[in-house]
Amino acid sequence: MVFDKFKQAFGAGVSIDTVLSPEGVKPGETLKGEVHFSGGDVEQNVNGINLAYTAVVTSEDDGKEKSDEVDFFTAGVTGPFDMDAGSEHTVEFESQVPWEAPISTIAGRPMAGMKLGIATELDLKFALDKGDMDELSIDPLPIQEAVMEAIEELGFIYQESDLEPGTIEGSHMAFYQEIIFWANGDYAEKFRRLELTFVAGREETDVILQIDNSSDLVNPDHNSFIRFTLPTDDTEGVADAVAENLESLVQRKNL
C-alpha cells in the first residue's frame, strides 16, 4: 500500500499530515496510522479530527461520463481539544474498514479504474477543512479472491473495474462495484463480457454475475444476472459454485 501523502495547510497556519500503516488491509480489518498536526499562529478550538473514506464514482450525465468523489464512511480520530499556537501533536488511530468497502487490487496488483482514498478532516471552531484524498489500497477478502480466481480459471480475462452510483439490494452503500472480465474461449462465442459485484458481510458474501447487461443493478434486467451467497470465511467449493451459477445464467439467457 502507498500512503503518507499530504501536507495540507489549514486556517491560521495549522497543518496536518496523515500516515497510514504500510500493511495491507481488507474489508472488515483494522486500518492503522497516525495523524501529525501542528498549531498555527494563534490558539485554535478544534471540535475533532475525522477520517473520511472516499471513492471515485463514475456516472453519466446527458451522455457524458463524469467522476465524483463520494465519502462512504467516516471514522473519528479525536474529540474536541484546544490546540496551542505552534504546538505539535501526534495521534495514533485504528479504524475498522467497512465490510462492504470496494476492493482495489486483484491478484496482488492494482485494479484499473479504481481510486480509493482517505481524506483527513480538521473540524475547527469556525470551519471544516478537508485535505486532499490520499491513496488507499483495499485487498480482497479470501472469498472474493477465490471467486475472481475461479472466473479467471474459466478463461475470463480481467479488464477493469468501476463504481456505479446507486444502492443495490442488501447493500448500505451509495454505489456498487463492477469488476469486468472479457469472455474468452468457448464463452466468447456466447457473450462479450462478464461483470462481477460483491456485497460482503461478516458472515456471508453475496456474489452477483452479469452477462452483457445493458441496464444497472439498481434496476436490473433479471434475465442478465444471477445472485448467490457464499460463507465469508470458507472458500471450499467456490470454483464449483461460480461455474454452476454461470452456467445457469447462460442457460437463462438461451446462449
N, C-alpha and C positions, 0 to 999 in steps of 0.2 A: 504494500500500500504506500502511496506517496502522499505525505501530509506536511504539516508545518508550513503553512503558506503565507498567511497575510499579516501585514503590519498596517492596521487601519487607524488613522488619526481621527479622534472624535473631538467634540466641542472643548474649547479651552485647553487644547494641547493634550487631552487624555489619549493614551494609546493602548492597544490591546493586541495580543499575539496568541494564537491558539496552536498547540502542538498535539497531534493525535498519535497514539501508540502505533509503531510500525507493524505490530502484529495484525494478521488478517482477522476479519470479523465476519460473522454470518448472521442472518436473521435470528433473533432470539438470544444472541450472545451479548456480551458487555463490551461496549466501546469505551476505551480509557484514554485519558490525555490530561493535559494541563492548560490552564489559561494564565498567561502572564499579562499583567496590566500595570500601568503607572499613572499617577496623578498628573494633572496639568498645572496650569499657573495658579489656580485657585482651588479651594476645597470644594468637593463635589458630593452631593447627596445621591447615592446610587440605589435604585429600587431593586436591582438584581442583575445578574448575568445569565443569559439563556443560550442554549444551542438550538439552532433550527436545522433540522434535516431537510434538505432541499433536493428536488429533482427537476430536470428539464422535460416538460411535457409538450408533445407536438400535436397540433390540431390544424384544421383547415378553416379558413375564413374567406368566403367568396372565391373558393377555388384556389386560394393561395395558402401555402403551408407557413405556419408561424410557430415559434417556440416560446414557452413561458416558464419561468422558474416558479415552482409550486412547493410551499412548505408542507410536509406531510407528518411532521412530528416535532414537538418542542420539549426539550429537557432543561430543567433548571440547574444551574451551576452554583449560584449563591442566592441568598436572600438580601434584604436591604442592608446597607452599610454606608458609613461616611469614608470618603477617600481623601486623605490629606494631599495638599499640593506637593508634587514632586515625589510622593511615596511610590514604592514598588511592591507588587504583590504577586504571588503565585498560588493558584488554587488547583488542586487535583480534582478530577471528576471521573465518574463512572456512569454510563448511560446504557440501558438495555435497548438494543436495536429492535424495532418493531418486527414481529414475525412476518408481517405482510410487506416488509420493505422490498423494493425491487432489487434484483441482483445485477452485478455489472461485470462479472467475469465468467468465462466458460473455458473449461479445461486449463485453468491457470492463466489465461490471457484475457485482456480487456475485451468487452463486448463492443463491437462497432455500433455507434448510435446512442450509447448510454452515457449520461452525465449526471452523477450524483455528487452531493456536496454537503458540507457543514458550514453554516454561517453563524457567527457569534454576535449576539445582540447585547449591547450595553444599555440598560434602561436607566437613564439619568432622570433627575427630578423634572426637568422641563423638556426632555427629548428622548426619543428612542432611536439609537443609531445601530445600524446593521452592517457588518463588514461584508466584504466580498466573499463569494462562495469558495470554500476550499474543497479540493477534490476528495471524495470519499469512495473507497472501493469496498463493495459488499460481495463476498464469495457465496456460492450456492450452498444450501444445506445438502447433506449426503443424499437425501431423497431426490432433491432437484437435480443434482449432478447425475444420479443414476438414471433418471428419466431422459436427460439430454444425451447421455452416453447410449442409451437404448435406441434413441431416434437416429443417432449417427451410425450405430451398428446396422440399422436397417437400410443404410445407404444414403441418408439425407445429409446435406452439406449446410453447415451454419452460414447464414448470410449477414444478419444484423438484428438489432433489437431496438424497440422504441417504447415510449409510454404514451398511451392514448387517454384522453380525458373521459371521465365518467365513472360511476361506481357500479360494479357488476355484482350479481347475486352472491351473497356470502362474504363480500369484502367490505372493509371500512374505509378504504382509500378513495380519494377523489380521482384516481386514474388506475389503469391496469397496464401491465407489461405484456408486450407481444415479442416473443423470440422467434425469429423467422428462419426457416430452413428451406433450401431449394430441394425439390424432389429429384431423385437420381435413379438410374437403373430402370427396373420394371415400373416403379411408381411414376417416373417421368412420363410414361405413356398414358397415365390416367389423370394426373393433375400437375400443376406447376409448383405450388408451394404449400408448406405446412407451417401453421402458426401455433405456438405453444404459449400457454398462460398458466401461471400458478396462483392459487390462493392458499398460502401456507399458514399453518397454525401449530400450536404446541403439540396437539395430539394427532391431528390429521392434516393432510395436504391435498387439496383438490387440483387435478390436472385437467386442463381444457385443451383439446386439439381442434384446430380448424383447417379445413381444406378449401383453398381458393375462395375465401369468404369475402364477398363484396360489402357486407354490412359490418356493424361493430358488435361487440359483446354486450353493449348496453341494450341494444335492440337486435338480438342475433337472429340469423337465419338458422332455424332449428335443424335443417337438413344438412348444414355445413359444419356443424361442430358436435363434439361429444365430450362429456364431462364425467370423470370418475375419481374416486377417492382412494388414497393410499395412506398407510400409517406413516407419520412423520419420522419416526425413529426406527423404521425397518425397511431395508432395501431389498429384502429377499423377494423374488418373483416379480420385480419391477419390469424387467425386459419382456416377460410374457404378458403382463398386463398392458403395456404400451402396444405391443404387436396385436393383441386381440382387440383392443379398443380401436386401433387404427383400422384394422380390417373391417370391423363393424361399421365404422364411419364410411369407408369406401363402398361397402355394400349398400348403405343407406342412400348414398348419392348415385347408386347404379353406375359406378365407374368400372 
